């Protein structure tokens, strides 16, 4: 695949749909946590992201991002009722859709191709 075709494919199929790096971070977190068949709570995703990035994540920003990703078809959610004595409220569980997995696979491929041949020393501070 030539660079023109790669760029054309990237901009038409994956890149415009992800409006920012945080959307990518959220989907990767859902994938890492195994949230494909069985969903994960926003709280679980938030804890995963915070532990990896070492920074606090606003729950409002996370819910807004999850909402955008669901509108784009990259993730889905399900509202489940209380699950026992510890849980007194309903909970929304998020999972990555097949479309989300496909998009992330393409994005990962494109990102690895772009970085191919760049030495770690070239970007070290």
LUMBAKOL-878856 format. One record per residue (C-alpha): residue number from 1; y, z, x. Coordinates in Angstrom, 2 decimals. Layout:
% LUMBAKOL-878856
[NUM,[Y,Z,X]]
...
This chain:
% LUMBAKOL-878856
[1,[0.00,0.00,0.00]]
[2,[3.35,-1.04,1.51]]
[3,[6.32,1.31,1.77]]
[4,[8.14,-0.56,-1.01]]
[5,[5.18,-0.18,-3.38]]
[6,[4.77,3.48,-2.37]]
[7,[8.44,4.19,-3.05]]
[8,[8.36,2.30,-6.34]]
[9,[5.21,4.09,-7.50]]
[10,[6.58,7.48,-6.44]]
[11,[9.87,7.15,-8.23]]
[12,[8.38,5.72,-11.41]]
[13,[5.36,7.97,-11.87]]
[14,[5.90,11.40,-10.34]]
[15,[9.23,12.26,-8.76]]
[16,[11.59,11.78,-11.75]]
[17,[9.41,13.97,-13.95]]
[18,[9.68,16.94,-11.58]]
[19,[13.33,17.87,-11.63]]
[20,[13.16,20.36,-8.79]]
[21,[11.09,22.10,-6.16]]
[22,[10.73,25.19,-8.35]]
[23,[8.83,23.15,-10.95]]
[24,[6.46,22.12,-8.16]]
[25,[6.13,25.74,-7.01]]
[26,[5.23,26.84,-10.55]]
[27,[2.56,24.17,-11.02]]
[28,[1.08,24.88,-7.58]]
[29,[0.95,28.57,-8.46]]
[30,[-0.89,27.80,-11.71]]
[31,[-3.35,25.62,-9.80]]
[32,[-3.88,28.25,-7.09]]
[33,[-4.53,30.90,-9.73]]
[34,[-7.10,28.66,-11.41]]
[35,[-5.07,28.25,-14.58]]
[36,[-6.62,24.99,-15.70]]
[37,[-9.20,25.86,-18.34]]
[38,[-8.19,29.48,-18.97]]
[39,[-4.46,30.14,-18.98]]
[40,[-2.43,32.60,-16.94]]
[41,[0.47,34.74,-18.07]]
[42,[4.02,34.17,-16.84]]
[43,[3.85,37.64,-15.28]]
[44,[0.82,36.63,-13.18]]
[45,[2.55,33.41,-12.08]]
[46,[5.71,35.34,-11.24]]
[47,[3.79,37.85,-9.09]]
[48,[2.01,35.03,-7.24]]
[49,[5.25,33.17,-6.50]]
[50,[7.08,36.33,-5.42]]
[51,[4.24,37.36,-3.10]]
[52,[4.19,33.93,-1.45]]
[53,[7.94,33.37,-1.18]]
[54,[8.96,36.97,-0.52]]
[55,[11.80,36.71,-3.03]]
[56,[12.34,37.86,-6.60]]
[57,[11.94,35.31,-9.37]]
[58,[13.97,35.69,-12.55]]
[59,[11.65,35.81,-15.55]]
[60,[14.25,33.87,-17.56]]
[61,[14.28,31.07,-14.96]]
[62,[10.48,31.07,-14.88]]
[63,[10.20,30.80,-18.70]]
[64,[12.80,28.00,-18.76]]
[65,[10.83,26.14,-16.08]]
[66,[7.53,26.68,-17.91]]
[67,[9.17,25.31,-21.07]]
[68,[10.39,22.16,-19.28]]
[69,[6.97,21.60,-17.71]]
[70,[5.32,21.94,-21.11]]
[71,[7.77,19.45,-22.66]]
[72,[6.90,16.99,-19.88]]
[73,[3.17,17.45,-20.52]]
[74,[2.34,18.94,-17.11]]
[75,[1.24,22.27,-18.60]]
[76,[0.23,23.62,-21.99]]
[77,[0.43,27.08,-23.47]]
[78,[-1.41,29.12,-26.04]]
[79,[-0.23,32.24,-27.84]]
[80,[-3.00,34.82,-28.04]]
[81,[-2.96,38.06,-29.97]]
[82,[-3.31,41.56,-28.54]]
[83,[-6.53,41.85,-26.53]]
[84,[-7.19,45.58,-26.68]]
[85,[-5.70,49.03,-26.44]]
[86,[-3.61,48.18,-23.35]]
[87,[-2.12,45.07,-24.93]]
[88,[-0.01,45.69,-28.03]]
[89,[1.86,42.37,-28.04]]
[90,[0.88,38.74,-28.24]]
[91,[0.87,36.92,-24.95]]
[92,[1.50,33.29,-24.01]]
[93,[-0.96,31.85,-21.50]]
[94,[-0.11,28.75,-19.49]]
[95,[-2.51,26.20,-18.02]]
[96,[-2.18,22.94,-16.10]]
[97,[-3.05,19.81,-18.06]]
[98,[-4.94,16.81,-16.72]]
[99,[-1.59,15.01,-16.50]]
[100,[-0.18,17.88,-14.46]]
[101,[-3.16,17.84,-12.09]]
[102,[-2.85,14.06,-11.66]]
[103,[0.89,14.26,-11.02]]
[104,[0.45,17.02,-8.43]]
[105,[-2.32,15.06,-6.71]]
[106,[0.00,12.06,-6.39]]
[107,[2.93,14.20,-5.28]]
[108,[0.79,15.90,-2.64]]
[109,[-0.39,12.50,-1.37]]
[110,[3.17,11.17,-1.18]]
[111,[4.47,14.32,0.52]]
[112,[1.69,14.28,3.13]]
[113,[2.35,10.58,3.81]]
[114,[6.08,11.21,4.26]]
[115,[5.46,14.07,6.72]]
[116,[2.69,12.25,8.59]]
[117,[3.46,12.07,12.31]]
[118,[6.25,14.67,12.27]]
[119,[5.63,17.30,14.94]]
[120,[6.16,20.96,13.98]]
[121,[8.61,21.21,16.92]]
[122,[10.82,18.57,15.30]]
[123,[11.68,20.88,12.41]]
[124,[11.59,24.23,14.23]]
[125,[14.86,26.10,14.38]]
